[in-house]
């Protein structure tokens, strides 16, 4: 992630670069046809370089936030499905350091809670072929906390809310699945509470596009369980802070 952060009122003008690599861990449990739950985190390594009015170099390795979700699927018809779910996040680390003035390394440091919904429709509905349109919406609230030593003792940072809207199209035929889409993420209600004093942050509108390919393997080494392997790329950008993000990922899913 590359950013150019300018805050004239705070005399800040910096170029901020984050490079992240890691392994995502996800466990999904489906106790019944219409109920599901999952827990996920990531084992990550992140490097940070900041230049300008504030200079820093730092790196960290560890577990990302633990994200928990549980939801209920409602089948409106043979081709249409509605999903409602609750989600929450637990930080695996709470301490912040001076170098994390503009963003944290590996994890958010905040507790979070929210809810989301999904509506999908299959335009083909054949056993071996499907074309599914998907809309998702999600709102997550991050809870405020003290931010020392970056802020003075007793001052709080208010991370605010994250709202997601996603539109995607998924095509499946035989053993292959292709998905491409657009995601709008809005970061709102961010502020610094100095006691006394309150500095409101600007809302950030981040745009993302992505493509992902999955292949269901008939045979996979060392296991008899069904395995799906995948590859994806994505890009994100925002006018605020000139945010630019590029990502590449590989996935392996196994059903037990």
C-alpha positions in Angstrom: 0.0 0.0 0.0 1.3 3.4 -1.0 0.0 6.7 0.4 0.8 10.4 0.4 -0.6 11.8 3.6 -0.9 15.6 3.9 -2.4 17.3 7.0 -1.7 21.0 6.9 -3.2 21.7 10.3 -0.9 19.2 11.9 2.2 20.1 9.7 2.3 16.6 8.2 3.5 15.7 4.7 4.7 12.1 4.4 5.0 9.3 1.9 3.9 6.0 3.6 4.6 2.5 2.1 3.4 -0.8 3.5 4.4 -4.2 2.1 2.6 -7.2 3.5 2.9 -11.0 2.8 1.3 -13.8 4.7 -0.9 -16.8 5.0 -4.6 -16.6 5.7 -6.1 -19.3 8.0 -9.9 -20.0 7.8 -12.1 -22.6 9.4 -15.8 -22.9 8.4 -18.4 -25.0 10.1 -21.9 -25.7 8.7 -24.1 -27.4 11.4 -27.2 -27.3 9.2 -28.1 -26.5 5.6 -29.1 -22.9 6.4 -26.7 -22.0 9.3 -23.0 -21.5 9.2 -20.1 -20.0 11.2 -16.4 -19.3 10.5 -13.3 -18.0 12.2 -10.3 -16.6 10.4 -7.0 -14.8 10.9 -3.7 -14.3 9.1 -0.1 -15.1 9.8 1.6 -12.0 8.3 4.9 -10.1 7.9 4.7 -6.4 7.2 7.3 -3.8 6.4 6.7 0.0 6.8 8.7 2.9 5.4 7.7 6.5 6.0 9.5 9.5 4.7 8.8 13.3 4.8 8.1 15.3 8.0 8.0 12.0 9.9 10.7 9.3 9.1 10.4 5.7 10.2 11.2 2.1 9.3 9.6 -0.8 11.0 8.5 -4.4 10.5 6.4 -6.9 12.3 5.4 -10.6 12.1 2.4 -12.1 13.8 -1.2 -12.9 13.7 -3.8 -10.5 12.3 -7.1 -9.9 14.1 -9.3 -12.9 14.8 -12.5 -12.5 12.7 -15.6 -14.4 13.7 -18.8 -14.7 11.6 -22.1 -16.5 12.0 -25.0 -16.4 9.6 -28.3 -17.8 8.3 -29.1 -18.5 4.7 -32.6 -18.0 3.4 -33.5 -19.6 0.0 -36.0 -17.3 -1.6 -36.2 -19.7 -4.6 -34.2 -22.4 -6.3 -32.0 -19.7 -7.8 -32.1 -16.8 -5.3 -30.5 -16.8 -1.8 -30.5 -14.2 1.0 -27.9 -14.2 3.8 -27.8 -12.3 7.0 -24.8 -12.6 9.4 -23.1 -11.0 12.4 -19.4 -10.5 12.7 -16.8 -9.4 15.2 -13.0 -8.9 15.5 -10.6 -9.6 18.3 -7.1 -8.0 18.2 -4.3 -10.3 18.8 -2.1 -7.4 19.9 -3.0 -4.1 21.7 0.3 -2.3 22.0 1.2 0.4 19.5 4.6 2.0 18.8 5.7 5.4 17.6 6.3 4.2 14.0 2.6 3.2 13.7 1.6 6.9 13.7 -0.4 6.6 10.5 -1.3 2.9 10.4 -0.7 -0.3 12.5 1.5 -3.2 11.5 -0.2 -6.7 11.5 -3.7 -6.1 12.9 -5.9 -3.1 13.8 -5.4 -3.1 17.7 -9.2 -2.5 17.9 -12.2 -4.6 19.0 -14.9 -4.5 16.4 -18.5 -5.7 15.8 -20.9 -5.5 12.9 -23.4 -7.2 10.6 -23.8 -7.9 6.9 -26.1 -9.2 4.2 -25.8 -10.8 0.9 -28.2 -11.3 -2.0 -27.3 -13.7 -4.9 -29.2 -15.0 -7.9 -28.2 -17.7 -10.4 -29.1 -16.7 -14.0 -28.5 -20.2 -15.5 -29.3 -22.7 -12.8 -28.0 -25.8 -14.6 -26.3 -28.6 -12.6 -22.9 -28.2 -14.3 -23.0 -24.5 -15.1 -24.1 -21.4 -13.2 -23.8 -17.6 -13.6 -24.4 -15.9 -10.2 -24.8 -12.2 -9.5 -23.9 -11.2 -6.0 -24.5 -8.1 -3.9 -23.1 -7.7 -0.4 -23.4 -5.0 2.2 -21.6 -4.8 5.5 -21.2 -2.4 8.4 -18.4 -2.8 11.1 -17.9 -0.5 14.1 -14.4 -0.3 15.6 -14.4 0.7 19.3 -12.4 3.6 20.6 -9.3 3.3 22.8 -6.3 5.2 24.1 -3.5 5.6 21.6 -0.4 6.2 23.8 2.5 6.8 23.0 1.4 8.2 19.7 -1.2 10.5 21.3 -0.9 12.1 24.8 -1.8 10.0 27.8 -5.6 10.0 28.2 -6.3 10.8 24.6 -8.5 8.4 22.5 -8.4 7.5 18.9 -11.9 6.9 17.4 -11.5 4.5 14.4 -15.2 4.9 13.5 -17.0 2.7 11.0 -16.2 0.7 7.9 -19.0 0.2 5.4 -18.7 -2.2 2.4 -20.7 -2.5 -0.7 -19.7 -5.3 -3.2 -21.0 -6.3 -6.6 -19.6 -9.4 -8.3 -20.3 -11.9 -11.0 -19.4 -15.6 -10.5 -19.3 -18.1 -13.4 -18.9 -21.8 -12.6 -18.6 -24.6 -15.2 -17.4 -28.2 -14.5 -14.5 -27.9 -12.1 -13.6 -24.2 -12.6 -15.0 -21.0 -11.1 -14.3 -17.5 -12.1 -15.3 -14.4 -10.1 -14.8 -10.7 -10.8 -16.2 -7.7 -9.0 -16.1 -4.2 -7.6 -16.0 -3.2 -3.9 -16.6 0.2 -2.4 -15.4 0.7 1.2 -16.2 3.8 3.2 -14.3 4.7 6.3 -16.3 7.2 8.3 -16.7 8.9 11.7 -12.9 8.8 12.4 -11.5 11.2 15.0 -9.0 12.0 17.7 -10.4 12.9 21.1 -7.8 14.9 23.0 -9.7 15.8 26.2 -10.2 18.7 25.7 -10.3 18.9 22.0 -11.7 16.9 19.1 -10.1 16.5 15.6 -12.4 15.0 13.1 -11.0 12.9 10.2 -12.1 13.0 6.6 -14.3 10.2 5.3 -12.3 7.9 3.0 -13.9 6.2 -0.1 -11.8 3.3 -1.3 -12.5 1.6 -4.6 -11.4 -2.0 -5.3 -11.6 -4.4 -8.2 -10.7 -8.0 -8.1 -10.5 -11.3 -10.1 -10.3 -14.8 -8.7 -10.1 -18.3 -10.2 -10.8 -21.6 -8.4 -10.3 -25.1 -9.6 -11.8 -28.2 -7.9 -9.2 -31.0 -7.9 -10.3 -34.5 -8.7 -7.1 -35.8 -7.0 -4.8 -33.9 -4.6 -1.5 -35.3 -3.1 -1.6 -36.7 0.4 -5.4 -36.4 1.0 -8.6 -38.0 -0.1 -10.7 -34.9 1.0 -12.1 -32.5 -1.7 -9.6 -29.7 -2.4 -10.1 -26.4 -4.2 -7.1 -24.4 -5.3 -7.3 -20.8 -6.4 -5.5 -17.7 -7.5 -6.5 -14.0 -7.4 -5.4 -10.5 -8.1 -6.8 -7.1 -6.9 -6.3 -3.4 -6.9 -7.6 -0.6 -4.7 -7.4 3.2 -4.8 -8.7 6.3 -3.0 -8.5 10.0 -3.7 -7.9 10.7 0.0 -4.2 10.3 0.8 -3.7 9.0 -2.8 -4.0 5.4 -1.6 -2.8 2.7 -4.0 -3.0 -1.0 -3.2 -2.1 -4.0 -5.3 -2.6 -7.6 -4.1 -1.9 -11.2 -5.3 -3.1 -14.2 -3.4 -3.3 -18.0 -3.7 -5.8 -20.2 -1.9 -6.2 -23.9 -0.9 -9.6 -25.0 0.5 -10.2 -28.5 1.9 -13.5 -30.0 3.1 -13.4 -32.4 6.0 
